[in-house]
């Protein structure tokens, strides 16, 4: 259970700005996400986050963005973000067993070397950005990434730090829907931090 009250899902109990966020979630997911109920306390912050994240994604191949984001979420031990982005990878790019292998040990998940390098860098940014050296950047260039590409990975990982840390600091549980939309083995592998909300709370 979250440490602060999440705004109620019933739109009639929410103010106008929160109600708009809830309506958008209903249209997109079929339910109101717990992270939306948290950020509904500060709708303008949430809208600013969405603008930032959209701008970052607009410059990246979606698969690379999702791999970098999963690597950062994995390092941060954020179940919510790992589940969300692991699901995107499973739905759009890989089968469940491959995603489970990626989140468990991406160095041995049959990824291309450039994908491993991207995930290594995102992991490093999330873990200790001050440890990044010129040699780390040169290694990414050696894999064919441009300077702008390298910045994109840093932006994706840095943005994930903000979102993951806010959710976990407030103890926001991943949505109960993840109990049913992911295979049990994959769900268990992605739930690397706080537990998923029980189905009774869906």
Residue pairs with C-beta under 8 A, 6 or more apart in sequence:
1 171
1 173
2 34
2 38
2 170
2 171
2 172
2 173
3 170
3 171
4 38
4 41
4 170
6 34
6 37
6 38
6 40
6 172
7 13
7 14
7 18
7 37
7 38
7 40
7 41
8 14
8 37
9 22
9 31
9 32
9 37
11 18
11 19
11 22
11 23
14 22
14 40
17 40
17 43
17 44
18 40
18 43
20 43
21 36
21 39
21 40
21 43
21 46
22 32
22 36
22 37
22 40
25 31
25 32
25 33
25 36
26 32
29 175
29 177
31 175
31 177
31 202
33 175
34 80
34 172
34 173
34 174
34 175
34 197
35 80
35 163
35 167
35 172
36 46
38 166
38 167
38 170
38 172
39 45
39 46
39 49
40 46
49 159
49 162
49 163
52 159
53 159
53 163
56 65
56 152
56 155
56 156
56 159
57 65
57 156
59 148
59 152
60 68
60 152
60 156
62 92
63 89
63 92
63 93
64 115
64 118
64 152
64 153
65 152
65 156
66 85
66 88
66 89
66 92
66 93
67 89
67 102
67 106
67 111
67 115
67 118
67 119
67 122
68 118
68 119
68 121
68 122
68 153
68 156
68 157
69 81
69 85
69 122
69 156
69 157
69 160
70 82
70 85
70 86
70 89
70 102
70 103
70 119
71 106
71 118
71 119
71 120
71 122
71 123
71 126
71 157
72 81
72 122
72 123
72 125
72 126
72 156
72 157
72 160
72 161
72 164
73 81
73 82
73 85
73 160
73 164
73 192
74 82
74 103
74 123
74 192
75 122
75 123
75 126
75 127
76 126
76 160
76 161
76 164
76 165
76 168
76 193
77 168
77 192
77 193
78 160
78 164
78 165
78 167
78 168
78 192
78 193
78 194
79 174
79 190
79 191
79 192
79 193
79 194
79 195
79 196
80 164
80 167
80 168
80 172
80 173
80 174
80 175
80 193
80 194
81 160
81 163
81 164
81 167
82 103
82 190
82 191
82 192
82 193
83 174
83 178
83 182
83 187
83 190
83 191
83 196
84 174
86 99
86 103
86 182
86 186
86 189
86 190
87 178
87 181
87 182
87 190
89 99
89 102
90 96
90 99
90 182
90 186
94 102
96 182
96 183
96 185
96 186
97 185
97 186
98 109
98 110
99 186
99 189
99 190
100 185
100 186
100 189
101 108
101 109
101 110
102 109
102 111
103 189
103 190
103 192
104 189
106 115
106 116
106 119
107 116
111 119
113 143
114 143
114 144
114 145
117 139
117 140
117 143
117 145
118 140
118 145
118 153
121 132
121 136
121 140
121 150
121 153
121 154
121 157
122 153
122 154
122 156
122 157
122 160
123 157
124 131
124 132
124 136
125 132
125 153
125 154
125 157
125 158
125 161
126 157
126 160
126 161
129 154
129 158
137 150
140 149
140 150
140 153
141 147
141 150
145 153
168 193
168 194
171 194
172 194
173 194
173 195
173 196
173 197
173 201
174 191
174 194
174 195
174 196
174 197
175 196
175 197
175 202
176 196
176 197
176 198
176 199
176 200
176 201
176 202
177 202
178 187
178 191
178 196
179 187
179 196
179 197
179 198
179 199
179 202
180 199
182 190
187 196
